[in-house]
């Protein structure tokens, strides 16, 4: 919850809500801090704190699950919920993800199926970092069950490269990619190129 996923070139996911009024929050810490700041530092400081809570408040990720585009996001037939439903529920909800073959939900299911299919390697295999000093790409190798699986993730909004030495004497196969255009591996001069936020799982 509270995470925006990047998949297929789009940012999709159940987002943190951004409440405009302190009354919309139920979190006792948020309310207490707001009251204290208001009484000791004034309205301007309290407003600044409330703006901060739009990014950091715990209630942001406690809003009702968005099941559908029906009233109250399909969470309840009642007229109210303990926290307001995120206003984007009509576009972002489970029913819409179910109906979309390339949604984040479907991608997550593929990732789970992959983990299950290669469980001896991905779960119990030996773990080792690859290109550990790379500032933007997290990459690691899992080895086990006579298999080697390389995972590379670009945690950047810009293109990036990672050392591709492991691919040199292998016959790599991309098992999972969060881009949908099937461009495969982009390797040149010993480096694997990744697009912004791209993640690949590669069987060596």
C-alpha positions as CSV (number, residue, x, y, z in Angstrom):
1,X,0.0,0.0,0.0
2,X,1.0,3.6,-0.6
3,X,3.3,2.5,-3.4
4,X,3.2,3.7,-7.0
5,X,4.4,0.9,-9.3
6,X,6.0,1.4,-12.7
7,X,4.9,-1.1,-15.3
8,X,4.7,-1.0,-19.1
9,X,5.6,2.6,-19.2
10,X,2.9,3.8,-16.8
11,X,2.8,4.6,-13.2
12,X,-0.1,2.6,-11.7
13,X,-1.1,1.5,-8.3
14,X,-3.1,2.3,-5.2
15,X,-1.6,5.7,-4.2
16,X,-1.3,7.5,-0.9
17,X,-4.2,9.8,-0.3
18,X,-3.6,13.5,0.3
19,X,-6.0,14.7,3.0
20,X,-6.6,18.5,3.0
21,X,-8.0,18.8,6.5
22,X,-6.7,17.6,9.9
23,X,-10.2,16.3,10.6
24,X,-9.7,13.7,7.8
25,X,-6.9,12.0,9.8
26,X,-7.6,9.5,12.5
27,X,-4.0,8.8,13.5
28,X,-3.6,10.0,17.1
29,X,0.1,11.0,16.5
30,X,-0.7,13.2,13.5
31,X,-3.6,14.9,15.3
32,X,-1.6,15.4,18.5
33,X,1.4,17.0,16.7
34,X,-0.9,19.2,14.7
35,X,-2.7,20.5,17.8
36,X,0.5,21.1,19.5
37,X,2.1,23.0,16.6
38,X,-1.1,25.0,16.1
39,X,-1.1,26.1,19.8
40,X,2.7,26.8,20.1
41,X,3.7,28.0,16.6
42,X,0.6,29.1,14.9
43,X,-1.6,28.4,11.9
44,X,1.2,28.8,9.3
45,X,3.4,26.2,11.0
46,X,0.4,23.8,11.4
47,X,-0.5,24.2,7.7
48,X,3.1,23.3,6.8
49,X,3.0,20.2,9.1
50,X,-0.3,19.2,7.4
51,X,1.3,19.5,4.0
52,X,4.1,17.3,5.3
53,X,1.6,14.7,6.4
54,X,0.3,14.4,2.8
55,X,3.7,12.7,2.1
56,X,4.5,11.0,5.4
57,X,1.3,10.5,7.4
58,X,0.5,6.9,8.4
59,X,-3.2,7.3,7.5
60,X,-2.2,7.8,3.9
61,X,-1.8,4.1,3.5
62,X,-4.8,3.1,5.7
63,X,-7.6,4.2,3.4
64,X,-10.2,1.5,2.4
65,X,-9.2,-1.1,-0.2
66,X,-10.4,0.0,-3.6
67,X,-12.2,-3.0,-5.0
68,X,-14.3,-1.4,-7.7
69,X,-15.6,1.9,-9.1
70,X,-18.8,1.5,-7.1
71,X,-19.7,3.9,-4.3
72,X,-17.1,3.7,-1.4
73,X,-14.9,1.9,-3.9
74,X,-16.9,-1.3,-3.3
75,X,-15.4,-1.6,0.2
76,X,-18.8,-1.2,2.0
77,X,-22.4,-0.6,1.3
78,X,-22.4,1.8,4.2
79,X,-22.5,5.6,3.8
80,X,-19.2,6.2,5.6
81,X,-15.8,4.6,6.2
82,X,-13.3,5.1,9.1
83,X,-11.1,7.1,6.6
84,X,-12.2,8.7,3.4
85,X,-11.8,6.6,0.2
86,X,-9.1,7.9,-2.1
87,X,-10.9,10.0,-4.8
88,X,-9.1,8.1,-7.6
89,X,-11.0,4.9,-6.8
90,X,-13.1,5.1,-9.9
91,X,-9.9,4.7,-12.0
92,X,-7.7,2.7,-9.6
93,X,-9.3,-0.4,-8.3
94,X,-9.1,-4.2,-8.3
95,X,-11.9,-4.7,-10.8
96,X,-10.1,-2.5,-13.4
97,X,-6.8,-4.3,-12.8
98,X,-8.5,-7.7,-13.2
99,X,-9.9,-6.6,-16.6
100,X,-6.6,-5.4,-17.8
101,X,-4.2,-8.1,-19.1
102,X,-1.2,-5.9,-18.6
103,X,-2.1,-4.4,-15.2
104,X,0.1,-4.2,-12.1
105,X,-2.0,-7.0,-10.6
106,X,-1.4,-9.3,-13.5
107,X,2.3,-8.5,-13.5
108,X,2.4,-9.3,-9.8
109,X,0.8,-12.6,-10.4
110,X,3.4,-13.4,-13.1
111,X,6.2,-12.5,-10.6
112,X,4.6,-14.8,-8.0
113,X,4.3,-17.6,-10.5
114,X,7.9,-17.2,-11.6
115,X,9.0,-17.3,-7.9
116,X,7.1,-20.5,-7.5
117,X,8.4,-22.1,-10.7
118,X,12.0,-21.3,-9.8
119,X,11.7,-21.6,-6.1
120,X,14.8,-23.7,-5.5
121,X,16.9,-21.0,-7.1
122,X,15.1,-17.7,-6.4
123,X,14.1,-18.6,-2.8
124,X,16.8,-21.0,-1.6
125,X,19.6,-20.3,-4.0
126,X,22.9,-18.6,-3.1
127,X,22.7,-14.8,-3.2
128,X,25.5,-12.6,-4.5
129,X,25.6,-8.9,-5.4
130,X,26.6,-7.9,-9.0
131,X,28.2,-4.6,-9.8
132,X,27.8,-3.6,-6.1
133,X,29.1,-0.1,-6.6
134,X,26.6,0.8,-9.2
135,X,24.8,4.0,-8.0
136,X,21.4,3.4,-9.6
137,X,21.1,-0.3,-10.5
138,X,20.5,-3.0,-7.9
139,X,21.6,-6.3,-9.4
140,X,22.1,-9.7,-7.9
141,X,22.6,-13.4,-8.9
142,X,20.8,-16.4,-7.5
143,X,22.5,-19.7,-7.9
144,X,21.0,-23.1,-7.2
145,X,19.3,-26.2,-8.6
146,X,21.9,-26.1,-11.5
147,X,20.5,-22.7,-12.5
148,X,21.6,-19.1,-12.4
149,X,19.2,-16.3,-12.4
150,X,20.2,-12.6,-12.6
151,X,17.9,-9.8,-11.4
152,X,18.6,-6.3,-12.5
153,X,16.6,-3.2,-11.4
154,X,17.2,0.4,-12.4
155,X,16.0,2.5,-9.5
156,X,16.3,5.7,-11.6
157,X,14.2,7.9,-13.8
158,X,17.0,7.9,-16.3
159,X,18.6,5.2,-18.5
160,X,21.3,3.2,-16.8
161,X,23.9,0.5,-17.4
162,X,25.1,-2.4,-15.4
163,X,28.0,-4.8,-15.7
164,X,27.1,-7.6,-18.1
165,X,30.1,-9.9,-17.6
166,X,27.8,-12.8,-16.5
167,X,26.0,-12.7,-19.8
168,X,29.1,-13.2,-21.9
169,X,29.3,-17.0,-21.9
170,X,25.6,-17.7,-21.2
171,X,22.5,-18.2,-23.3
172,X,20.3,-15.7,-21.4
173,X,16.6,-15.7,-21.5
174,X,14.4,-12.9,-20.1
175,X,11.9,-14.5,-17.7
176,X,10.2,-11.2,-16.6
177,X,10.4,-7.6,-17.8
178,X,8.2,-4.7,-16.7
179,X,8.4,-3.2,-20.2
180,X,5.9,-4.7,-22.6
181,X,7.6,-4.1,-26.0
182,X,9.8,-7.3,-25.8
183,X,13.0,-5.6,-26.7
184,X,14.9,-8.2,-24.8
185,X,18.5,-7.6,-23.5
186,X,20.3,-4.5,-24.7
187,X,24.0,-5.4,-24.3
188,X,26.9,-3.5,-25.7
189,X,30.6,-3.3,-24.8
190,X,30.2,-5.4,-21.7
191,X,27.3,-3.4,-20.4
192,X,23.6,-4.2,-20.1
193,X,21.4,-1.1,-20.8
194,X,18.3,-0.5,-18.8
195,X,15.5,2.0,-19.4
196,X,14.1,4.2,-16.6
197,X,12.8,2.1,-13.8
198,X,13.3,-1.1,-15.8
199,X,13.5,-4.5,-14.0
200,X,14.5,-7.7,-15.7
201,X,14.8,-11.3,-14.4
202,X,17.2,-13.2,-16.6
203,X,17.9,-17.0,-16.7
204,X,21.5,-17.5,-17.6
